[in-house]
Amino acid sequence: MSGGSYNWLYQIGDLEDLQNRQYDLKAMADRLAALGYAQDAAAETEELLVLLRQWQNRLSVRVSRLEDLWKAVEYWDSADRTEDGVHTALAKYRADTDGIPPP
């Protein structure tokens, strides 16, 4: 069987798949760089890795700010808690994000 050295990287279906294939992306970037005549493609592949890491960091920060509020709404909608929990979580969220511009 031919192919598969990079786990069929060229068949990436979506962002989640790309995120889960960072090892393969790095291996491909290294291979392109080693060719000696594909530095532009190697650099663009490396840039994808940088963008993914930036996105993951930004996502992590935002999720951590929102998770208590999401939990409060979920618990309220499931009748496990009252609306007061939503108000408390929303106040905490707003205090944490005060002065931070929206995306």
N, C-alpha and C positions, 0 to 999 in steps of 0.2 A: 504494500500500500504506500502510496506517495503522499507527501504533505503531512501536516500535523506537528511539525517541529515546534510550532508556537501555538499549538492547540487551536488551529484554525482561527487565528486572531482576525483574519480578514472577514470573518462571518459575524462579527459583533452585531448583536441585534438591537441593543438599546443601552441607555446610560448605566443601568444596573449591571448589565453584562460587562460593560467596559470597566466599571468600578471593581468588579470581581476579578478582572484579568490584568491587574496592574503588574504582576510579575511577568506576564507574557509581553506586555507593552515595554517594560524595561529591557527584557531580553531582545526584543525586536529593535529597540533604539540602539542598544549596544552592537547588535549585528550590523545594522545599517552604518553606524559610525566606523566599524571595523572594515567595511568595504573600501573606505578611502575615497570614494567618489559619490557618496550619498549623504554627505553631511547635512544638507538642507532637509532631507527627509528624516534623518536621525534627530535633528533639532526639533522638528515639528512633532515627532513622536514623543520626545522628552517634554515638550511643552504641554502635550495632552496630560502627561503625568502630573506636571506642576498644576495645571488647571483642576484636575481631579482632586488633588490634595487641598488646594485652596477651597474648592467647593465643599469638601468633606469638613474642613475646619469651620467654615462659615455656617454650614448646616448644623453642625454639632452645637455651636454657640446658640443659634436660634432655637433649636429644639430644647436645649436646657432652660432657656428663658420661658418657653411656652408650655413645658410638660406639666407643671403644677396646675395651670389654667385648664389645659385639656383634660386632666384627671378630674378636676372639680366639675367641669361640664358633664363629663361622662358619668360620674357618680350621681350627679343631680338628675340627669336624664334616665338613669337606671333606678331612680328612686332610692338610692342608698344614702344620699346626703341632701341637704337643703340648698336652696339658692344662695344662702349666706356664704357658703363655701366658694361659690363662683365669684361673689363680690370681693371676698378676701383675697383670692388668688389673682383676680384682675388688678386689685390695688398693688399687690406685690409685683406683678408683671409690669405695670406702668411705672413703678418706682425703679425697677431694674432697667427699663428701657428709656427712661427720661433723658431726653436730649440726643438719643440715637436716631438718626434719620432712617425712615423706612427704606426697604431695599429698592 
